Amino acid sequence: MATTDLLAGENLAGQNLLSICSRGSAIVAELLRLSDHIPPVFYLADKADQVKYGAILHDFSYLRNIEVHENRISSDVELVDLDEEFRESHMELLVRFYRLFESIYKYVKDLTRYLEDVEEGVYIQLRLEDVLASDVGKQLLSESFSLYGLMLTLMDNRIEGPVRERMLICYYRYKGSSDTHSAVCNLCRATGYLPTSQKRPPKYPEEYFARLPPPLDVVKMVVSRLRSDDIYKQMKEWPSPDHRTTALANQAAILYIVLFFVPDTLNKENAAMREIVDKHFSDNWVISFYMGFVVDLSIMWEPYKAAMAALKNTIEPKHVKEIHEGQVARIHTNQERLATYLTEGVLTEELLLDNGHQMLHCLRDCNASLRWAMLHRNCRNKKLRDTVCASLKPERILLLLLHTAQLEFRVTELYKMLLGAKEERWAKARAECAQRVTELAHFFSGEQILTRNIKDGNLQQWFLNLAKEVTALDPADATLAGRKMQQLLSAMEDVEQFHQIESNAHVKHFLGDARTFLRQMVRIVNVREQTLATLAAIGDLSYAFDIISDYIPLMHALVKKDPFSVLLLRASFLKLASVLELPLVRINQASSPDLESVAEYYS
């Protein structure tokens, strides 16, 4: 079975793994959606709720004395009425929450079963090593583990442990037990962690992740691939060494989550952690692990010896200061370049065709600096945060975002126009070039006079052959056509040295025109769909899905001060639309019916 075709419709192994990842993305969206609608009563946060509902809302301690608690309710008419009223008003929501918790349990069980099937040879001629040898296989396996870890992380951050326990006990009391209820309760029981508390329970979250772990040998294989490979092939979109950590940001987020399944790596494997940090976190320590959820590694990795030893160089104050100064200088330079490009009348099709690579490099620089600045202003280490925020004021970051988004928008629109007219412009330039070369052939036939009668059979034949080669150029194979055109340009420059041509101004003019059209064809053939994909990749703003809200008051102030800045905001909102792509990629590929509901949540 070809591992390169894992996403092919007839490839059962690939489709099953894709389906698991698609389910995982849908579960995460449902978790985030439901966590926004937790009835406040389940928190028992104030005295009134505790007095009124304390007798009917219980955590798992209820299971030790079920009869006592039920007798207390049944012997009090008011409690019976309150209990019935509570059941009627909350049952529908409780069912949805239970299905959510159960779906997380079923997700990891199905993932484990899938891996066991692969190992047992259910998918003929496909082993785990083959899946990991495939680019898509590496991505899907890494995402499948990361999504499970993400569910656990978000569940504990968005639906507090005591709240989960009260919901599960309510569901048990009102609906009774089921085959999975005990296992679901074990997975979802309180961890001792509370998002509102600064205190972190010992061995958290690794003990939480170990309640129902996926196969650890496979997790280690995935971690090994994440350490050594660029699984999303983003280095081609970010070729500069200065942007390496930006290019690897998505797999760095996966690594952050997946490493909690193998805490020995975080604690004891110094060499592995040095390799991970040098590759993914050499100049950053605040990352977005999913859709704007930000974590400070200097805090989260503090209990792990090997991880902190490896991260020490990155967060050393002198090094942080150097990184910060470099980012400030780059932002200043990029703001000047953006101002130049965005000046009215500067950004034209000709400029884009001639300087497309420089413009892409500018946008890469801007987006890399924007990512670093927006994330690291959320550093939780006070000393490091003071250093980062010293010269990176939020107003400056907002302007960088607005101007970057505006240039991206204009460049993208111009590229779309160029792509739309590519074939027509190519055909026109090719016809003009071939016509000039054919006229030169006629000139050297001695039958057509430009200035005086010159006959040269060799040059006539050479130009006729050249015209045929120009006419035969095909833009479908851009690489071959580009190479051929460079050869033709070189040949035209060489032939210009001939005495018969060098001494004739009109011939030189015609030859110069032919070269101009040929160079135009070279530029046109380099306009490719891939450039739009590159623009989308480097313009990704999913890391700011949550933290962008910090800049909304500044946006309001900017519009109030300068109403024309609304035009800049429009491009920024279009850039923000990129956040929809990340959670929908696998759902889309799997043609899942969850597509509409997940898209609706994130939009």
Secondary structure as the mmCIF struct_conf table of DSSP 4:
data_model
#
loop_
_struct_conf.conf_type_id
_struct_conf.id
_struct_conf.beg_label_comp_id
_struct_conf.beg_label_asym_id
_struct_conf.beg_label_seq_id
_struct_conf.end_label_comp_id
_struct_conf.end_label_asym_id
_struct_conf.end_label_seq_id
HELX_RH_3T_P HELX_RH_3T_P1 THR A 3 ASP A 5
TURN_TY1_P TURN_TY1_P1 LEU A 6 LEU A 7
BEND BEND1 ALA A 8 ALA A 8
TURN_TY1_P TURN_TY1_P2 GLY A 9 GLU A 10
HELX_RH_AL_P HELX_RH_AL_P1 LEU A 12 SER A 35
TURN_TY1_P TURN_TY1_P3 ASP A 36 HIS A 37
HELX_RH_3T_P HELX_RH_3T_P2 PRO A 40 TYR A 43
BEND BEND2 ASP A 46 ASP A 46
HELX_RH_AL_P HELX_RH_AL_P2 LYS A 47 TYR A 53
TURN_TY1_P TURN_TY1_P4 GLY A 54 ILE A 56
HELX_RH_3T_P HELX_RH_3T_P3 PHE A 60 ARG A 64
BEND BEND3 ASN A 65 ASN A 65
HELX_RH_AL_P HELX_RH_AL_P3 ILE A 66 SER A 74
TURN_TY1_P TURN_TY1_P5 SER A 75 SER A 75
HELX_RH_AL_P HELX_RH_AL_P4 VAL A 77 GLU A 119
TURN_TY1_P TURN_TY1_P6 GLU A 120 GLY A 121
BEND BEND4 TYR A 123 TYR A 123
TURN_TY1_P TURN_TY1_P7 ILE A 124 GLN A 125
HELX_RH_AL_P HELX_RH_AL_P5 LEU A 128 ALA A 133
BEND BEND5 SER A 134 SER A 134
HELX_RH_AL_P HELX_RH_AL_P6 ASP A 135 ARG A 158
BEND BEND6 ILE A 159 ILE A 159
HELX_RH_AL_P HELX_RH_AL_P7 GLY A 161 LYS A 175
TURN_TY1_P TURN_TY1_P8 ASP A 179 THR A 180
HELX_RH_AL_P HELX_RH_AL_P8 HIS A 181 CYS A 188
BEND BEND7 ARG A 189 ARG A 189
BEND BEND8 GLY A 192 GLY A 192
TURN_TY1_P TURN_TY1_P9 PRO A 195 THR A 196
BEND BEND9 GLN A 198 GLN A 198
TURN_TY1_P TURN_TY1_P10 PRO A 202 PRO A 205
HELX_RH_AL_P HELX_RH_AL_P9 GLU A 206 PHE A 209
TURN_TY1_P TURN_TY1_P11 ALA A 210 ALA A 210
BEND BEND10 ARG A 211 LEU A 212
HELX_RH_AL_P HELX_RH_AL_P10 LEU A 216 SER A 228
TURN_TY1_P TURN_TY1_P12 ILE A 231 TYR A 232
TURN_TY1_P TURN_TY1_P13 MET A 235 GLU A 237
BEND BEND11 TRP A 238 TRP A 238
BEND BEND12 SER A 240 SER A 240
HELX_RH_3T_P HELX_RH_3T_P4 PRO A 241 HIS A 243
HELX_RH_AL_P HELX_RH_AL_P11 ARG A 244 ALA A 247
TURN_TY1_P TURN_TY1_P14 LEU A 248 LEU A 248
HELX_RH_AL_P HELX_RH_AL_P12 ALA A 249 VAL A 258
HELX_RH_3T_P HELX_RH_3T_P5 LEU A 259 PHE A 261
HELX_RH_AL_P HELX_RH_AL_P13 PRO A 263 LYS A 268
HELX_RH_AL_P HELX_RH_AL_P14 ASN A 270 HIS A 280
BEND BEND13 PHE A 281 ASP A 283
STRN STRN1 VAL A 286 TYR A 290
TURN_TY1_P TURN_TY1_P15 MET A 291 GLY A 292
STRN STRN2 PHE A 293 ASP A 296
HELX_RH_AL_P HELX_RH_AL_P15 LEU A 297 MET A 300
TURN_TY1_P TURN_TY1_P16 TRP A 301 PRO A 303
HELX_RH_AL_P HELX_RH_AL_P16 LYS A 305 ILE A 315
HELX_RH_AL_P HELX_RH_AL_P17 PRO A 317 LEU A 342
BEND BEND14 THR A 343 THR A 343
TURN_TY1_P TURN_TY1_P17 GLU A 344 VAL A 346
HELX_RH_AL_P HELX_RH_AL_P18 GLU A 349 HIS A 376
TURN_TY1_P TURN_TY1_P18 ARG A 377 ASN A 378
BEND BEND15 ARG A 380 ASN A 381
HELX_RH_AL_P HELX_RH_AL_P19 LYS A 382 CYS A 389
BEND BEND16 ALA A 390 SER A 391
HELX_RH_AL_P HELX_RH_AL_P20 PRO A 394 GLY A 420
TURN_TY1_P TURN_TY1_P19 ALA A 421 ALA A 421
HELX_RH_AL_P HELX_RH_AL_P21 LYS A 422 PHE A 443
TURN_TY1_P TURN_TY1_P20 PHE A 444 PHE A 444
STRN STRN3 SER A 445 SER A 445
TURN_TY1_P TURN_TY1_P21 GLY A 446 GLY A 446
BEND BEND17 GLU A 447 GLN A 448
BEND BEND18 LEU A 450 ARG A 452
STRN STRN4 LYS A 455 LYS A 455
HELX_RH_AL_P HELX_RH_AL_P22 GLY A 457 ALA A 472
TURN_TY1_P TURN_TY1_P22 PRO A 475 ALA A 476
BEND BEND19 ASP A 477 ASP A 477
HELX_RH_AL_P HELX_RH_AL_P23 ALA A 478 VAL A 495
TURN_TY1_P TURN_TY1_P23 GLU A 496 GLN A 497
BEND BEND20 PHE A 498 PHE A 498
HELX_RH_AL_P HELX_RH_AL_P24 HIS A 499 GLU A 502
TURN_TY1_P TURN_TY1_P24 SER A 503 SER A 503
HELX_RH_AL_P HELX_RH_AL_P25 ALA A 505 VAL A 525
TURN_TY1_P TURN_TY1_P25 ASN A 526 ASN A 526
HELX_RH_AL_P HELX_RH_AL_P26 GLU A 529 ILE A 538
TURN_TY1_P TURN_TY1_P26 GLY A 539 GLY A 539
HELX_RH_3T_P HELX_RH_3T_P6 SER A 542 ALA A 544
TURN_TY1_P TURN_TY1_P27 PHE A 545 ASP A 546
HELX_RH_3T_P HELX_RH_3T_P7 ILE A 547 TYR A 551
HELX_RH_AL_P HELX_RH_AL_P27 ILE A 552 LYS A 561
HELX_RH_3T_P HELX_RH_3T_P8 PRO A 563 SER A 565
HELX_RH_AL_P HELX_RH_AL_P28 VAL A 566 LEU A 576
HELX_RH_3T_P HELX_RH_3T_P9 ALA A 577 LEU A 580
HELX_RH_AL_P HELX_RH_AL_P29 GLU A 581 GLN A 589
TURN_TY1_P TURN_TY1_P28 ALA A 590 SER A 591
TURN_TY1_P TURN_TY1_P29 PRO A 593 ASP A 594
HELX_RH_AL_P HELX_RH_AL_P30 LEU A 595 TYR A 602
#
